[in-house]
Amino acid sequence: MPLIRVTTSPLTTEQKKEMVRQMTEVTMEVLGAPEQAHIVLIDELPIDALGMGKLTVAEMVESKMNHVAE
């Protein structure tokens, strides 16, 4: 039974549906496991809960948006 775990920033309901569909489809092709045997777990983390270097991703996005506005 394949367990697929994806960690991402928040997604829309439609994006989650598509993620589950495509992840299941690809894994079925590779492993040959039946569709009903798949479990897809989507862990959504807010961008202020992720960091790279000394900044949160929220801070990086804000900084980039400020540079674009200039």
PyMOL Python script that loads the backbone (N, CA, C, O; Angstrom):
from pymol import cmd

cmd.read_pdbstr("""\
ATOM      1  N   MET A   1       0.850  -1.174   0.000  1.00  0.00           N
ATOM      2  CA  MET A   1       0.000   0.000   0.000  1.00  0.00           C
ATOM      3  C   MET A   1       0.899   1.241   0.000  1.00  0.00           C
ATOM      4  O   MET A   1       1.538   1.538   1.009  1.00  0.00           O
ATOM      5  N   PRO A   2       0.952   1.964  -1.119  1.00  0.00           N
ATOM      6  CA  PRO A   2       1.773   3.176  -1.175  1.00  0.00           C
ATOM      7  C   PRO A   2       1.196   4.297  -0.314  1.00  0.00           C
ATOM      8  O   PRO A   2       0.000   4.583  -0.355  1.00  0.00           O
ATOM      9  N   LEU A   3       2.073   4.918   0.461  1.00  0.00           N
ATOM     10  CA  LEU A   3       1.729   6.120   1.216  1.00  0.00           C
ATOM     11  C   LEU A   3       2.581   7.242   0.652  1.00  0.00           C
ATOM     12  O   LEU A   3       3.808   7.212   0.745  1.00  0.00           O
ATOM     13  N   ILE A   4       1.923   8.228   0.067  1.00  0.00           N
ATOM     14  CA  ILE A   4       2.613   9.362  -0.538  1.00  0.00           C
ATOM     15  C   ILE A   4       2.372  10.562   0.357  1.00  0.00           C
ATOM     16  O   ILE A   4       1.227  10.920   0.632  1.00  0.00           O
ATOM     17  N   ARG A   5       3.451  11.184   0.811  1.00  0.00           N
ATOM     18  CA  ARG A   5       3.327  12.335   1.709  1.00  0.00           C
ATOM     19  C   ARG A   5       3.973  13.544   1.048  1.00  0.00           C
ATOM     20  O   ARG A   5       5.139  13.502   0.655  1.00  0.00           O
ATOM     21  N   VAL A   6       3.203  14.618   0.931  1.00  0.00           N
ATOM     22  CA  VAL A   6       3.670  15.845   0.300  1.00  0.00           C
ATOM     23  C   VAL A   6       3.573  16.972   1.323  1.00  0.00           C
ATOM     24  O   VAL A   6       2.527  17.161   1.943  1.00  0.00           O
ATOM     25  N   THR A   7       4.655  17.716   1.499  1.00  0.00           N
ATOM     26  CA  THR A   7       4.638  18.889   2.363  1.00  0.00           C
ATOM     27  C   THR A   7       4.723  20.109   1.466  1.00  0.00           C
ATOM     28  O   THR A   7       5.621  20.212   0.630  1.00  0.00           O
ATOM     29  N   THR A   8       3.783  21.039   1.640  1.00  0.00           N
ATOM     30  CA  THR A   8       3.684  22.184   0.745  1.00  0.00           C
ATOM     31  C   THR A   8       3.089  23.377   1.476  1.00  0.00           C
ATOM     32  O   THR A   8       2.562  23.255   2.582  1.00  0.00           O
ATOM     33  N   SER A   9       3.184  24.521   0.839  1.00  0.00           N
ATOM     34  CA  SER A   9       2.451  25.682   1.341  1.00  0.00           C
ATOM     35  C   SER A   9       0.965  25.427   1.095  1.00  0.00           C
ATOM     36  O   SER A   9       0.620  24.509   0.350  1.00  0.00           O
ATOM     37  N   PRO A  10       0.083  26.211   1.698  1.00  0.00           N
ATOM     38  CA  PRO A  10      -1.351  25.963   1.549  1.00  0.00           C
ATOM     39  C   PRO A  10      -1.802  25.917   0.085  1.00  0.00           C
ATOM     40  O   PRO A  10      -1.350  26.704  -0.747  1.00  0.00           O
ATOM     41  N   LEU A  11      -2.703  24.974  -0.204  1.00  0.00           N
ATOM     42  CA  LEU A  11      -3.247  24.779  -1.544  1.00  0.00           C
ATOM     43  C   LEU A  11      -4.750  25.004  -1.526  1.00  0.00           C
ATOM     44  O   LEU A  11      -5.391  24.931  -0.478  1.00  0.00           O
ATOM     45  N   THR A  12      -5.296  25.276  -2.691  1.00  0.00           N
ATOM     46  CA  THR A  12      -6.749  25.349  -2.820  1.00  0.00           C
ATOM     47  C   THR A  12      -7.304  23.927  -2.832  1.00  0.00           C
ATOM     48  O   THR A  12      -6.556  22.965  -3.004  1.00  0.00           O
ATOM     49  N   THR A  13      -8.593  23.801  -2.652  1.00  0.00           N
ATOM     50  CA  THR A  13      -9.235  22.491  -2.709  1.00  0.00           C
ATOM     51  C   THR A  13      -9.000  21.844  -4.062  1.00  0.00           C
ATOM     52  O   THR A  13      -8.730  20.646  -4.137  1.00  0.00           O
ATOM     53  N   GLU A  14      -9.098  22.619  -5.128  1.00  0.00           N
ATOM     54  CA  GLU A  14      -8.881  22.082  -6.475  1.00  0.00           C
ATOM     55  C   GLU A  14      -7.449  21.596  -6.656  1.00  0.00           C
ATOM     56  O   GLU A  14      -7.225  20.550  -7.265  1.00  0.00           O
ATOM     57  N   GLN A  15      -6.484  22.337  -6.138  1.00  0.00           N
ATOM     58  CA  GLN A  15      -5.083  21.917  -6.236  1.00  0.00           C
ATOM     59  C   GLN A  15      -4.856  20.612  -5.477  1.00  0.00           C
ATOM     60  O   GLN A  15      -4.122  19.741  -5.943  1.00  0.00           O
ATOM     61  N   LYS A  16      -5.478  20.478  -4.319  1.00  0.00           N
ATOM     62  CA  LYS A  16      -5.334  19.243  -3.538  1.00  0.00           C
ATOM     63  C   LYS A  16      -5.935  18.054  -4.284  1.00  0.00           C
ATOM     64  O   LYS A  16      -5.339  16.977  -4.321  1.00  0.00           O
ATOM     65  N   LYS A  17      -7.103  18.245  -4.873  1.00  0.00           N
ATOM     66  CA  LYS A  17      -7.729  17.171  -5.650  1.00  0.00           C
ATOM     67  C   LYS A  17      -6.817  16.736  -6.788  1.00  0.00           C
ATOM     68  O   LYS A  17      -6.637  15.543  -7.029  1.00  0.00           O
ATOM     69  N   GLU A  18      -6.246  17.707  -7.483  1.00  0.00           N
ATOM     70  CA  GLU A  18      -5.363  17.405  -8.610  1.00  0.00           C
ATOM     71  C   GLU A  18      -4.073  16.735  -8.133  1.00  0.00           C
ATOM     72  O   GLU A  18      -3.572  15.825  -8.793  1.00  0.00           O
ATOM     73  N   MET A  19      -3.537  17.170  -7.009  1.00  0.00           N
ATOM     74  CA  MET A  19      -2.332  16.563  -6.440  1.00  0.00           C
ATOM     75  C   MET A  19      -2.591  15.092  -6.125  1.00  0.00           C
ATOM     76  O   MET A  19      -1.785  14.231  -6.480  1.00  0.00           O
ATOM     77  N   VAL A  20      -3.706  14.797  -5.461  1.00  0.00           N
ATOM     78  CA  VAL A  20      -4.057  13.418  -5.120  1.00  0.00           C
ATOM     79  C   VAL A  20      -4.225  12.592  -6.393  1.00  0.00           C
ATOM     80  O   VAL A  20      -3.715  11.475  -6.478  1.00  0.00           O
ATOM     81  N   ARG A  21      -4.929  13.128  -7.372  1.00  0.00           N
ATOM     82  CA  ARG A  21      -5.179  12.405  -8.623  1.00  0.00           C
ATOM     83  C   ARG A  21      -3.877  12.072  -9.339  1.00  0.00           C
ATOM     84  O   ARG A  21      -3.646  10.925  -9.725  1.00  0.00           O
ATOM     85  N   GLN A  22      -3.021  13.089  -9.516  1.00  0.00           N
ATOM     86  CA  GLN A  22      -1.795  12.869 -10.276  1.00  0.00           C
ATOM     87  C   GLN A  22      -0.783  12.005  -9.531  1.00  0.00           C
ATOM     88  O   GLN A  22      -0.124  11.163 -10.140  1.00  0.00           O
ATOM     89  N   MET A  23      -0.653  12.203  -8.222  1.00  0.00           N
ATOM     90  CA  MET A  23       0.277  11.377  -7.449  1.00  0.00           C
ATOM     91  C   MET A  23      -0.150   9.908  -7.494  1.00  0.00           C
ATOM     92  O   MET A  23       0.687   9.017  -7.639  1.00  0.00           O
ATOM     93  N   THR A  24      -1.437   9.664  -7.373  1.00  0.00           N
ATOM     94  CA  THR A  24      -1.949   8.296  -7.441  1.00  0.00           C
ATOM     95  C   THR A  24      -1.702   7.703  -8.822  1.00  0.00           C
ATOM     96  O   THR A  24      -1.263   6.559  -8.940  1.00  0.00           O
ATOM     97  N   GLU A  25      -1.982   8.475  -9.860  1.00  0.00           N
ATOM     98  CA  GLU A  25      -1.807   8.003 -11.229  1.00  0.00           C
ATOM     99  C   GLU A  25      -0.356   7.595 -11.509  1.00  0.00           C
ATOM    100  O   GLU A  25      -0.099   6.515 -12.040  1.00  0.00           O
ATOM    101  N   VAL A  26       0.579   8.463 -11.150  1.00  0.00           N
ATOM    102  CA  VAL A  26       1.997   8.178 -11.400  1.00  0.00           C
ATOM    103  C   VAL A  26       2.454   6.953 -10.612  1.00  0.00           C
ATOM    104  O   VAL A  26       3.155   6.093 -11.147  1.00  0.00           O
ATOM    105  N   THR A  27       2.063   6.875  -9.360  1.00  0.00           N
ATOM    106  CA  THR A  27       2.481   5.748  -8.532  1.00  0.00           C
ATOM    107  C   THR A  27       1.869   4.440  -9.030  1.00  0.00           C
ATOM    108  O   THR A  27       2.511   3.393  -8.952  1.00  0.00           O
ATOM    109  N   MET A  28       0.644   4.486  -9.537  1.00  0.00           N
ATOM    110  CA  MET A  28       0.035   3.291 -10.125  1.00  0.00           C
ATOM    111  C   MET A  28       0.864   2.809 -11.309  1.00  0.00           C
ATOM    112  O   MET A  28       1.101   1.611 -11.458  1.00  0.00           O
ATOM    113  N   GLU A  29       1.309   3.745 -12.154  1.00  0.00           N
ATOM    114  CA  GLU A  29       2.118   3.388 -13.323  1.00  0.00           C
ATOM    115  C   GLU A  29       3.446   2.769 -12.903  1.00  0.00           C
ATOM    116  O   GLU A  29       3.877   1.769 -13.478  1.00  0.00           O
ATOM    117  N   VAL A  30       4.092   3.356 -11.909  1.00  0.00           N
ATOM    118  CA  VAL A  30       5.425   2.906 -11.494  1.00  0.00           C
ATOM    119  C   VAL A  30       5.365   1.601 -10.703  1.00  0.00           C
ATOM    120  O   VAL A  30       6.142   0.682 -10.963  1.00  0.00           O
ATOM    121  N   LEU A  31       4.447   1.516  -9.740  1.00  0.00           N
ATOM    122  CA  LEU A  31       4.410   0.368  -8.831  1.00  0.00           C
ATOM    123  C   LEU A  31       3.410  -0.713  -9.230  1.00  0.00           C
ATOM    124  O   LEU A  31       3.530  -1.867  -8.818  1.00  0.00           O
ATOM    125  N   GLY A  32       2.431  -0.329 -10.032  1.00  0.00           N
ATOM    126  CA  GLY A  32       1.406  -1.284 -10.416  1.00  0.00           C
ATOM    127  C   GLY A  32       0.390  -1.576  -9.324  1.00  0.00           C
ATOM    128  O   GLY A  32      -0.402  -2.509  -9.450  1.00  0.00           O
ATOM    129  N   ALA A  33       0.403  -0.795  -8.264  1.00  0.00           N
ATOM    130  CA  ALA A  33      -0.552  -0.995  -7.169  1.00  0.00           C
ATOM    131  C   ALA A  33      -1.925  -0.474  -7.587  1.00  0.00           C
ATOM    132  O   ALA A  33      -2.008   0.512  -8.320  1.00  0.00           O
ATOM    133  N   PRO A  34      -3.001  -1.115  -7.137  1.00  0.00           N
ATOM    134  CA  PRO A  34      -4.336  -0.648  -7.505  1.00  0.00           C
ATOM    135  C   PRO A  34      -4.652   0.721  -6.894  1.00  0.00           C
ATOM    136  O   PRO A  34      -4.120   1.097  -5.850  1.00  0.00           O
ATOM    137  N   GLU A  35      -5.520   1.437  -7.568  1.00  0.00           N
ATOM    138  CA  GLU A  35      -5.889   2.799  -7.150  1.00  0.00           C
ATOM    139  C   GLU A  35      -6.329   2.862  -5.691  1.00  0.00           C
ATOM    140  O   GLU A  35      -5.914   3.759  -4.958  1.00  0.00           O
ATOM    141  N   GLN A  36      -7.158   1.926  -5.270  1.00  0.00           N
ATOM    142  CA  GLN A  36      -7.717   1.947  -3.919  1.00  0.00           C
ATOM    143  C   GLN A  36      -6.667   1.693  -2.836  1.00  0.00           C
ATOM    144  O   GLN A  36      -6.936   1.920  -1.657  1.00  0.00           O
ATOM    145  N   ALA A  37      -5.486   1.229  -3.216  1.00  0.00           N
ATOM    146  CA  ALA A  37      -4.442   0.929  -2.233  1.00  0.00           C
ATOM    147  C   ALA A  37      -3.612   2.152  -1.866  1.00  0.00           C
ATOM    148  O   ALA A  37      -2.805   2.093  -0.939  1.00  0.00           O
ATOM    149  N   HIS A  38      -3.798   3.252  -2.576  1.00  0.00           N
ATOM    150  CA  HIS A  38      -2.980   4.447  -2.376  1.00  0.00           C
ATOM    151  C   HIS A  38      -3.541   5.362  -1.289  1.00  0.00           C
ATOM    152  O   HIS A  38      -4.751   5.547  -1.159  1.00  0.00           O
ATOM    153  N   ILE A  39      -2.624   5.920  -0.522  1.00  0.00           N
ATOM    154  CA  ILE A  39      -2.965   6.966   0.443  1.00  0.00           C
ATOM    155  C   ILE A  39      -2.085   8.160   0.121  1.00  0.00           C
ATOM    156  O   ILE A  39      -0.865   8.026   0.024  1.00  0.00           O
ATOM    157  N   VAL A  40      -2.694   9.322  -0.045  1.00  0.00           N
ATOM    158  CA  VAL A  40      -1.947  10.559  -0.283  1.00  0.00           C
ATOM    159  C   VAL A  40      -2.227  11.486   0.891  1.00  0.00           C
ATOM    160  O   VAL A  40      -3.378  11.810   1.182  1.00  0.00           O
ATOM    161  N   LEU A  41      -1.165  11.905   1.556  1.00  0.00           N
ATOM    162  CA  LEU A  41      -1.274  12.794   2.711  1.00  0.00           C
ATOM    163  C   LEU A  41      -0.625  14.123   2.346  1.00  0.00           C
ATOM    164  O   LEU A  41       0.556  14.165   2.002  1.00  0.00           O
ATOM    165  N   ILE A  42      -1.383  15.194   2.421  1.00  0.00           N
ATOM    166  CA  ILE A  42      -0.869  16.524   2.103  1.00  0.00           C
ATOM    167  C   ILE A  42      -0.723  17.304   3.400  1.00  0.00           C
ATOM    168  O   ILE A  42      -1.708  17.613   4.071  1.00  0.00           O
ATOM    169  N   ASP A  43       0.518  17.617   3.740  1.00  0.00           N
ATOM    170  CA  ASP A  43       0.817  18.447   4.909  1.00  0.00           C
ATOM    171  C   ASP A  43       0.969  19.882   4.424  1.00  0.00           C
ATOM    172  O   ASP A  43       1.889  20.191   3.666  1.00  0.00           O
ATOM    173  N   GLU A  44       0.075  20.751   4.856  1.00  0.00           N
ATOM    174  CA  GLU A  44       0.155  22.156   4.459  1.00  0.00           C
ATOM    175  C   GLU A  44       0.778  22.976   5.582  1.00  0.00           C
ATOM    176  O   GLU A  44       0.333  22.923   6.729  1.00  0.00           O
ATOM    177  N   LEU A  45       1.798  23.722   5.241  1.00  0.00           N
ATOM    178  CA  LEU A  45       2.460  24.592   6.206  1.00  0.00           C
ATOM    179  C   LEU A  45       2.313  26.038   5.756  1.00  0.00           C
ATOM    180  O   LEU A  45       2.551  26.341   4.587  1.00  0.00           O
ATOM    181  N   PRO A  46       1.928  26.932   6.652  1.00  0.00           N
ATOM    182  CA  PRO A  46       1.879  28.346   6.274  1.00  0.00           C
ATOM    183  C   PRO A  46       3.287  28.844   5.974  1.00  0.00           C
ATOM    184  O   PRO A  46       4.262  28.359   6.547  1.00  0.00           O
ATOM    185  N   ILE A  47       3.383  29.819   5.067  1.00  0.00           N
ATOM    186  CA  ILE A  47       4.714  30.272   4.642  1.00  0.00           C
ATOM    187  C   ILE A  47       5.493  30.947   5.758  1.00  0.00           C
ATOM    188  O   ILE A  47       6.708  31.106   5.643  1.00  0.00           O
ATOM    189  N   ASP A  48       4.830  31.348   6.831  1.00  0.00           N
ATOM    190  CA  ASP A  48       5.588  31.914   7.953  1.00  0.00           C
ATOM    191  C   ASP A  48       6.103  30.818   8.893  1.00  0.00           C
ATOM    192  O   ASP A  48       6.771  31.113   9.884  1.00  0.00           O
ATOM    193  N   ALA A  49       5.793  29.558   8.581  1.00  0.00           N
ATOM    194  CA  ALA A  49       6.298  28.434   9.370  1.00  0.00           C
ATOM    195  C   ALA A  49       7.482  27.746   8.688  1.00  0.00           C
ATOM    196  O   ALA A  49       7.997  26.745   9.187  1.00  0.00           O
ATOM    197  N   LEU A  50       7.907  28.288   7.548  1.00  0.00           N
ATOM    198  CA  LEU A  50       9.040  27.741   6.804  1.00  0.00           C
ATOM    199  C   LEU A  50      10.133  28.785   6.741  1.00  0.00           C
ATOM    200  O   LEU A  50       9.856  29.969   6.548  1.00  0.00           O
ATOM    201  N   GLY A  51      11.362  28.361   6.902  1.00  0.00           N
ATOM    202  CA  GLY A  51      12.467  29.312   6.837  1.00  0.00           C
ATOM    203  C   GLY A  51      13.606  28.796   5.989  1.00  0.00           C
ATOM    204  O   GLY A  51      13.828  27.589   5.882  1.00  0.00           O
ATOM    205  N   MET A  52      14.321  29.724   5.388  1.00  0.00           N
ATOM    206  CA  MET A  52      15.535  29.423   4.637  1.00  0.00           C
ATOM    207  C   MET A  52      16.559  30.455   5.067  1.00  0.00           C
ATOM    208  O   MET A  52      16.323  31.659   4.962  1.00  0.00           O
ATOM    209  N   GLY A  53      17.687  29.984   5.546  1.00  0.00           N
ATOM    210  CA  GLY A  53      18.653  30.933   6.079  1.00  0.00           C
ATOM    211  C   GLY A  53      18.075  31.582   7.324  1.00  0.00           C
ATOM    212  O   GLY A  53      17.576  30.897   8.218  1.00  0.00           O
ATOM    213  N   LYS A  54      18.143  32.897   7.378  1.00  0.00           N
ATOM    214  CA  LYS A  54      17.651  33.621   8.559  1.00  0.00           C
ATOM    215  C   LYS A  54      16.258  34.206   8.367  1.00  0.00           C
ATOM    216  O   LYS A  54      15.765  34.922   9.238  1.00  0.00           O
ATOM    217  N   LEU A  55      15.612  33.910   7.226  1.00  0.00           N
ATOM    218  CA  LEU A  55      14.308  34.495   6.928  1.00  0.00           C
ATOM    219  C   LEU A  55      13.235  33.428   6.792  1.00  0.00           C
ATOM    220  O   LEU A  55      13.507  32.303   6.373  1.00  0.00           O
ATOM    221  N   THR A  56      12.007  33.798   7.154  1.00  0.00           N
ATOM    222  CA  THR A  56      10.883  32.921   6.846  1.00  0.00           C
ATOM    223  C   THR A  56      10.551  33.114   5.368  1.00  0.00           C
ATOM    224  O   THR A  56      10.927  34.119   4.764  1.00  0.00           O
ATOM    225  N   VAL A  57       9.855  32.158   4.804  1.00  0.00           N
ATOM    226  CA  VAL A  57       9.442  32.290   3.408  1.00  0.00           C
ATOM    227  C   VAL A  57       8.513  33.490   3.262  1.00  0.00           C
ATOM    228  O   VAL A  57       8.543  34.165   2.233  1.00  0.00           O
ATOM    229  N   ALA A  58       7.698  33.766   4.260  1.00  0.00           N
ATOM    230  CA  ALA A  58       6.819  34.938   4.218  1.00  0.00           C
ATOM    231  C   ALA A  58       7.635  36.218   4.082  1.00  0.00           C
ATOM    232  O   ALA A  58       7.267  37.114   3.322  1.00  0.00           O
ATOM    233  N   GLU A  59       8.743  36.305   4.816  1.00  0.00           N
ATOM    234  CA  GLU A  59       9.607  37.485   4.721  1.00  0.00           C
ATOM    235  C   GLU A  59      10.257  37.581   3.342  1.00  0.00           C
ATOM    236  O   GLU A  59      10.400  38.677   2.800  1.00  0.00           O
ATOM    237  N   MET A  60      10.648  36.449   2.776  1.00  0.00           N
ATOM    238  CA  MET A  60      11.256  36.456   1.443  1.00  0.00           C
ATOM    239  C   MET A  60      10.258  36.910   0.384  1.00  0.00           C
ATOM    240  O   MET A  60      10.599  37.688  -0.507  1.00  0.00           O
ATOM    241  N   VAL A  61       9.023  36.422   0.486  1.00  0.00           N
ATOM    242  CA  VAL A  61       7.977  36.827  -0.461  1.00  0.00           C
ATOM    243  C   VAL A  61       7.711  38.316  -0.333  1.00  0.00           C
ATOM    244  O   VAL A  61       7.608  39.019  -1.338  1.00  0.00           O
ATOM    245  N   GLU A  62       7.600  38.802   0.898  1.00  0.00           N
ATOM    246  CA  GLU A  62       7.353  40.226   1.131  1.00  0.00           C
ATOM    247  C   GLU A  62       8.483  41.073   0.547  1.00  0.00           C
ATOM    248  O   GLU A  62       8.228  42.097  -0.086  1.00  0.00           O
ATOM    249  N   SER A  63       9.713  40.654   0.754  1.00  0.00           N
ATOM    250  CA  SER A  63      10.866  41.382   0.235  1.00  0.00           C
ATOM    251  C   SER A  63      10.842  41.418  -1.289  1.00  0.00           C
ATOM    252  O   SER A  63      11.106  42.456  -1.896  1.00  0.00           O
ATOM    253  N   LYS A  64      10.525  40.285  -1.903  1.00  0.00           N
ATOM    254  CA  LYS A  64      10.464  40.220  -3.371  1.00  0.00           C
ATOM    255  C   LYS A  64       9.356  41.120  -3.902  1.00  0.00           C
ATOM    256  O   LYS A  64       9.544  41.808  -4.906  1.00  0.00           O
ATOM    257  N   MET A  65       8.201  41.121  -3.234  1.00  0.00           N
ATOM    258  CA  MET A  65       7.080  41.965  -3.668  1.00  0.00           C
ATOM    259  C   MET A  65       7.449  43.441  -3.564  1.00  0.00           C
ATOM    260  O   MET A  65       7.064  44.238  -4.420  1.00  0.00           O
ATOM    261  N   ASN A  66       8.192  43.812  -2.524  1.00  0.00           N
ATOM    262  CA  ASN A  66       8.623  45.204  -2.369  1.00  0.00           C
ATOM    263  C   ASN A  66       9.567  45.610  -3.486  1.00  0.00           C
ATOM    264  O   ASN A  66       9.496  46.739  -3.971  1.00  0.00           O
ATOM    265  N   HIS A  67      10.455  44.707  -3.907  1.00  0.00           N
ATOM    266  CA  HIS A  67      11.386  45.005  -4.996  1.00  0.00           C
ATOM    267  C   HIS A  67      10.655  45.137  -6.326  1.00  0.00           C
ATOM    268  O   HIS A  67      11.019  45.978  -7.148  1.00  0.00           O
ATOM    269  N   VAL A  68       9.638  44.325  -6.547  1.00  0.00           N
ATOM    270  CA  VAL A  68       8.854  44.387  -7.784  1.00  0.00           C
ATOM    271  C   VAL A  68       8.085  45.697  -7.848  1.00  0.00           C
ATOM    272  O   VAL A  68       7.954  46.285  -8.922  1.00  0.00           O
ATOM    273  N   ALA A  69       7.576  46.162  -6.713  1.00  0.00           N
ATOM    274  CA  ALA A  69       6.785  47.392  -6.663  1.00  0.00           C
ATOM    275  C   ALA A  69       7.632  48.635  -6.912  1.00  0.00           C
ATOM    276  O   ALA A  69       7.104  49.678  -7.298  1.00  0.00           O
ATOM    277  N   GLU A  70       8.936  48.532  -6.696  1.00  0.00           N
ATOM    278  CA  GLU A  70       9.808  49.710  -6.848  1.00  0.00           C
ATOM    279  C   GLU A  70      10.087  50.034  -8.288  1.00  0.00           C
ATOM    280  O   GLU A  70      10.802  50.993  -8.578  1.00  0.00           O
TER     281      GLU A  70
END
""", "prot")
cmd.dss("prot")
cmd.show_as("cartoon", "prot")
cmd.util.cbc("prot")
cmd.orient("prot")
